[in-house]
Amino acid sequence: MILRREFLTALAATPLLSAKQKTIGLAFGTYGMKTLANAEAFSILRKTGYDGVQLCIMPGWPTDPATMGAFARGELRRMVRDSGLALPALQDTLAINGSPEKRKANLERLKIAVDLGNELVPSHPPL
């Protein structure tokens, strides 16, 4: 028979023995970089010492998935991969409105955001 204290002690020590050390990085969003080319924004974030980037995908930004063609998406995916920056999240803004039309538009925006995230980092899509 194992005592509860012994069990809890063993359980608490298990992650230390078996898990790799995980780190939490610091990412910065491109909301304030609307007028910069993606390559320039990524370069600034790397030089500043950030570990990741949160892409602003709102209408009017260069990373709006509704206006990005296949070539631009491919280039962005390459930039994310080659930059060494993590892509933990995408940023969009959806207005809350009770109308069925607005709800439908919001769902479509969410769908294209998820599609873009899956295209950019298929192994670990951003939130």
N, C-alpha and C positions, 0 to 999 in steps of 0.2 A: 504494500500500500504506500502511495506517495502522499506526503502532506501537501496541503494547499499552498503553503509558503514555498516549498521546494518546487512545486509545479510552476508557480508564478515567477519565481527566480529563473528557472530554466527557460520559460517562455519569453521573458524579457531579454535574456541573453542571446536567444536564437538569431534575431536579425543582425546583431553585431558580428556573429560568426559567419553567416551565410550570405548576407546581402552586400552588394557593391556599395561603396560610398556614393551617395547622391548629393548633388549640389543644386542649389536654386540660383539661377542667374538673374540678372537685372536687364529687362528689356525696355525699350523706349518706343513710343508710337510715332507714326509719321503724320499725325493730324496737323502738326505745325510746320510740316515740310511740303505743303501742297504744291508750291511752285518749283520744287527741286525735282530733277530727274531721279528715278529710282536708284540708279548707280551712284549718284552723288549722295543721296540720303544714306544708303548702305555704307558708303565710305566714311561719312561723318560719324555714324554710329560705331563703326569698328575703331576708328581713330580715337574716339572719346572713351572707349573702353567698355561699351555695353556688350552684353552677351546675346541679346536677342532684339528682334524688331516686332512691333505690333503694327501691321499694315492697316492704314485707314482706307477702307473700301467704299467710302461714301460717294454719292454722285458728285462729280466735279473733280475728284482726285484722280491722279494718273493710274491708280490701281482699282478703279471701279470695275468690277467684273462684268457689269452690263455693257460696258463700252470696250472691253479688251478683246482683241481677236486672238486667234490661236498662236500667232507669232509672238505677240506681246506676253501672253501667258507662258510660253516656252522660255522667253528671255527672263521673265520674273522668276520662274522656277530655277533656272540656271543661276541667277543672282543669289537666291536664297541658299541653294546648295553650295555654291562656291564661296560665299561670304563667311561661312563659319558661324553666322548668326542663327540662333534658334528662332522659330516662328511660332510662339506660343498662342497667339490670338490674332483675330481680325477685328476691326472696329467698324461698325456701321451704326446708323441711327434710324430707328423706325418709329414714326409717330403713332401714338396710341389713338385709335379712332374706332368707334363702334360700327362704322359702315361696312357692309359686306365687300364693297369694292376695295376699301383701304386694307381690310384684312387679307384679301386675295393678293393685293400688291405686296404687302408685308411678307406673306408666305413665299411669294416668288423671289423677293430679295433674299430671304433666308436660304432658299434653295440654291440660288446662284452663289451665295457666300460659301455654303458648304461645298458645292462643286469646286469652287476655286481653291479652297483649303485642301481638298482631297487631291487636286492637281498639283499643288505646290509642294506638299509634303505627304505623299501617299502613305508612308510608313507611320507617320505620327501627325495627323491633321491638326491644325490649330483650332482653338475654341472659337 
